[in-house]
C-alpha cells in the first residue's frame, strides 16, 4: 500500500496550492483529481486577485489582502510570467452624475486608504490617460486599485503542480476517490480509489462546489449532501478571441452602474467579461438559449461603453463558460478540521483565486502542526448550526 503524509482530494487552485505549501514543509503529498487538473471552477473563474471588494469586511478583507501579498511573494521567487500573473491593476468606474453610487465609491476609497491599501482616486480628466477607450465624454471618475492582479488560474495551478512533483509529491488526474479507509475503531487511515487504497496520515478535502456531495460519499453520511452550509452560484463568463493589435483596455474594469459589467485582459489576448445580472439569468434557468442571450447582452454593453469595440465581433466568435462557484452560507471561507475528526480537514471558499496562497499556506501549517493558526479562527465550521 502506498503511504503519504497528506492526501488532497481536489486538483483545483486551492487543493494544488495547499499541496505546494505542504510539500515545502517536507510532507509527502498526493493530489487526487477526478478529472483534469484545474479545468472546472478554476478554469471558469473571472480570476481577479483583489481585496478591494471586501473593504468593509474587517478580518476577511485582511485575509484577501494577505492572498494578494502571497502572489507577490511567489512572483519574487518564480517571476510573474511562469505563474500566469498580470499586474494590471483594477478600476471601479462610476458616473459623476450618479450621486448615490458616486458617494458609495468615494466612501470605499476612504475605507481602503484607512487600511493602507494601494489605492487612488482618478478624476474625469485624468482617466483617459489610464484607459483612453472608456471615458470619451469624461462622464466617469474611478477608484484605482493599482496593486491588484489578474491570473491565468489553470497555468498557475499547473506550474505549482510541477513544483510539487519536483519535491517528490504525486499529482494524479482522472482519479476518482470513492470512500475513506476507516479502521474498526473509527480512525481514518487513508482513502480508496477505483484501483487502490492509499494510506495517509491526514486528508484534505478541497473539492470546491462538490464538497457537500463528496463529504456524503466519503463518510457514508448522506445528510452532508443537503446539510453542509454551502451554496452553488453559477457565473457566466464570455471570453473573446484575441484582439491584437488593439487591446483597447489594459486593466480589470468594473462599471458601477445598471446594467453592470466587468471585464479583464484575458491571457488569450482578448477580454473576459461578466455581470451580476447575467449570472442571475442562468441561475434561474440555465439553458443554451439563455446562455447565448445573456452572453449577447454582455457584448452589447461592452460595445456601448468601450470606444473602438470591434463592430463585427459576435457571440459566435467568443467562448461561453459557466463556473459553479462554491459559496459558504455566510459568504466567507471555511477552513477547518471536520468536527469529530483529528485528521480530516476541509477548505472551501468563493474567493479561491484571491485566497489560494494564504489559505494554502495556513492550511499547510495547520495540518503540519495540529494547531489552528490565529488567522483561521474566524473560518471554523463551528460557526454553523449542527457543527458545534
N, C-alpha and C positions, 0 to 999 in steps of 0.2 A: 504494500500500500504506500502510495506517495504521501509524503508528510510535509506540511508547511506551517510556518508560524501564523500566517493570516491568509484566509481565502476571502476574496472580494467578489460578490455577486453583482454584476453590472459593469459594462465597459463603456459607460458614458463619461462625461468630463469629470464628474465627482468621484466615481469609482477609480478612474485612472489616476487622478491627482492624489487621492488618498494612498493608492498603491505606490506611487512615486515617492511620497514622503516616508512611507513605511520602509521602503527599500533603502532609503537614505539613513534610516535608523538601524540598518543592518538586518532587517527582517526578511525572511524568505517568504515571498508572496506569490500567490497565484490569482489572476483575474479571470473570471469566467463570464463570457458574454454570449447570450443566447443567439444573437445574430452576428452582424459585422460591427466592428469597433466604431463607436461614435457616429452611427448612421440614423439614429432615431431622434429623440428630443434634442440631443446635442447638435445634430446637423440641421435641425429645423428651428433654430433659435435666432433671434434678432442679433444676439452676440455683441451687445453694447456693455462695456465694463464701466460701471459708474456707482457713485454713492449719492449723487445729487438728487435722484428721485426719492431717496429715503431721508431727506434733510430733516424732517420733523420727527423721526423715529428713534431718537436717542441712541441707545446701545446698538440698535440694528443699523443705523447709519454708520456707526464706528466700525462694525463688523464688515460692512460693504467697503468702507474706506480701506480697511486692512486687506481686503481682497484685491483692490486696485493696487495697493502698495506691493502686494505679493507678486503681481505680474511684473511690476517694475524691477523687483529684485531678481526674478527669473531672467528678465531681459538683460540685466547687468551680467549675468553669468553666461547665457547662451546666445544673446542677441535677439532682436525683435523678429527678424525675417524667419529664422528656423521655427520660432514659436507661433508664427502667424499673427503677430501683433501689429496693429496700425495705430500709432499715437496721434490720432486725427483731431481729438477734442470734440466737444459737443455744444450745440446751440439750442436753447429754447427760444423761439421767436414768437413775439406777441404784437398784435396791432396796438398802436399807441392810442387809438380811439376806443378800444375795449377797456373801459375803466376798471371793471371788476377783475378781469384776468391780468391786466397790467399791474394792478396793485398786488395781486396774489404773487405774481412772479417777482416783483420787487421785494416782497417780504421773504420769499425763498432765498433770494440773493443775500439779503441781510443775515438770514439764519446761517447760510453757508459761510459767510465772512466770519461770523462769530465762532465757527468751528475751525477756522484757519484752513478752509478748503480752497484749492486753487481755482478761483472764480473771478469773473469781471463782468461789469455791465457794459454793453455796447450800444451807443447811441445810434439813431437812424442814419446820420450822415457818415458814421464810421463803418456800419455793417457791410456796405458794398466792398470795402477793402478785404473783408474776410470771405464773403460769399456774394460775388457780383451778380449771380443769377437769381437771387431770391428777394431782392428789395428794390425793384425797379422804380417804384414810386415813393420810396423812403417812408412807407407806411408802418414798417416794423422796427422795433428795437429788440434786443436779445440779451439773455443771460448766457454767458460764455463760460463753460467749464473746460478750461484748456488742458487739464491734466488727464482727461478721460480718454478711453481707448475703445477700439472695436477689435474683434478677434475672428480669425478663421478657426472656429472651435474644433472641427474634425482634424485639421492639421496639427493644432496644439495637442490634442489627445494622442494622435499617432506618434508625435515627437516624444511625449512623455512615456508612451508605451515602449519605445525603443530604449529609453533611458532605464526603464525597469528591467528590460531584458539584459542590458549591459551589466546591471547589478546582480544578475543571476535569477531574476524573477521570471515568471511564466505568464503569458497573456494568451488565453485560449478563446478563439472565436468559434461561433456555431456550436456552442457547448451549452446545453440546457441543464440546469440544476433541478433535480426532481424533488429531493427532500433532504432534511438534515439526518445525519447519522447520530443517533442518541443512544447512550448506554442504558442498561436496565435501571440504573439509579437516577436517570434523568439528565445526565451530563451530556452536553453537546460535544461530540468528538470530531465532527467533520461534516461532510456532505456527500450526497450521491448524485452522480450524473447517469446518463443512459448507459455509459460504458464502464464506469469505475467508481470506487469510493475513495475520496481524498480525506486524509486526516488533516485537521487544522486546529491549532490551539485556540484561535479566535476567528470569528467570521464577521464580515461587514456586509450588510445589505445596502446597496446603492442602486436600486432598481428604478428610481425616478417615478413616473406615473404608475408603474406596475407594482409599487411597493406593497400595497394592501393585499393584492392578489397573491404576490409571492410569499408574504408572511403566512397567509392562509395555507398555501400549498406546502411550504416548508415545515410548518409546525403541525399541520393537520387540524388546526382550529379554524373552521370555516368562518367564524364570526369576524375574523380580521378583515375579510373581504368587504364588509359593509360597516364595520365599526371603527376602523382605523381613521384618525382625523385628517383625511386627505381628500382634496377635490382635484378634478382634472379640468383644466382650462385650455381649450384649443386656441391656437394663434395662427392666423392666416398670414403667410408671407409671400410676396411676389418678388422674384429676382429677375432683373432684366439681363439681356445679353451684354457683352462688352460694348462700351460707348466710345471707345478710342476713335479719334484722338481727343475728344472733348469729354471730360468727366462732369463738367457743369457744377457739381457740388463736391466739397472736399471733406466735410465733417458729418458727424451724426447730427441730424436736424429734427427737432420736434416742433411742429406748429401748434401753438396753444390757441386753438380756435375750433369751431364746429363747422363742418366735419373735420376731425383731426387727421393728421398724417405724420408718420415718422419714416425717415429714410437714412440709410448709411451707405458709404462707399464699400461695395462688396469686393471680395478678392478676385472675383471673376473679371473685374474691370467695369462692371455695371453697377446698378443700385439694388439694394434690398429694401423693401418698404412694407409697411403695415399700418393698421389703425385699430383703435379700440372698438369702434362700432362695427367694422367688418369682422372682427373676432366674434362679436355678438351674433352676427348673422349666421355664421356656421355653427356656433354653439347651439342655436335654436334648431337649425335644420341643415345638417352637413350633407348636401348633395353636390354632385358635379356641376349642376346648373348654378347653384348658389355660390359655389366657389368661383366660378368664372365671372358671375355678375359682380361679386364683391371685389375680385381682382381688377375687373374693368373699371370700377369706381375709383380704385387707388390710382390707376394710371391717369384717369381724368383729373384727379386732384393734383397730381404731380404736373400735368400739362398746364393747369391753370396757375400754378404757383412758382414754376421754375422757367425762367426765360431760356429759350433755346431747346426746350424738351423736344426730342425727335417726333415730329408730327406723324410719321409713318409707323412708329413703334406701336404694335398691337399686342393684345394678350396672347396671341398665338406665337409671338416671338419670345415670350417670357416663360419661366417655370413657376408653378404654383405649388407651395408646400404648406403643410399644416403640422405644427408642432404641438404635441399634447403636453402642456406644462403641469407639473405636479405642484399644487398649492396647498400647504397645510391650512387647516381651517381658520386659524387666526392670521394667516398671511406671512408668518415668519418661519424660519427654518426649524427642522427637527434634527438634532444631533445628539444621540444618546445611546446607552446600553438598554436593551429591551428589559423592562421591569420583570424581575423574577429570574433573570439570566445573568451570569457573570461574564460570559464570553461571546454573546451575540449582540452586535452593535448595528445601529441603523442611522442613516443620514439621508434626508430628503429635503429639497428646497426648490422654490420657484426661481431663485436668483442663482442658479447653478453656475452660469458663466462668470459672473462677477465674483462669486464667493468661493469657487473651487480652490484657489491657492490657500486661502485662510482656513476653510473648513477641512480641506485635505490635510493640512499641517496639524491643525488642532486635533482632529480625529486620530491621526497617527500618534500624536503624543498621548492622547487618552488611552488608546489601545496598548501602547508600549508600556506605560507606567501604571495603568489601572486607576489613576487619579484624574478626575474630571478637571480640565483646565478652567480657570475662572471665567474666561471669555465664553465658555459654552453653557454656563449655568442658566441663562435665560431660555435655552433651547431644548430643555429636557421634555420628555414625553409626559412627565408627571403633571404638567400644567393642564392636561386634558382630562376630563372625567373618564373614569374607568382605568386610568393608568397610574394612579397614585400608589 
